[in-house]
Amino acid sequence: MKTYKITVNGKTYMVEVEEAGANETASTTASPSAPVNQTSGHGEPIEAPIQATLLSINVAQGDAVKKGQVLAILEAMKLENEIACPFDGVVSSVSAKEGQVVDSGDLIMTIESK
């Protein structure tokens, strides 16, 4: 067990951290799997970065989009978060609806690069 001295907002705390044993590490090792974001010619997924309510979707299927263009706006804890397009392309599908609650990693839309 290791002890660390940590200061948060001016208060000092002593924290003890237990080291994980070799058996724990081996039991949590997962076997390799296929990549999650495979495109197979259907475009790149645009996923929710956080759990939030989808306030607006600013594009529709078939729309041409530019890098940096705001594709959708999410609201979490009274803060609006813009989802910007990572590259120039065309919206190949929209999978979510305005007002829908999305979890982190949920598919919002897919975009095919130009």
Summary of the structure (lengths in Angstrom):
residues: 114
radius of gyration: 20.7
end to end distance: 54.3
largest distance: 57.4
contacts: 277
relative contact order: 0.22
helix: 5%
strand: 47%
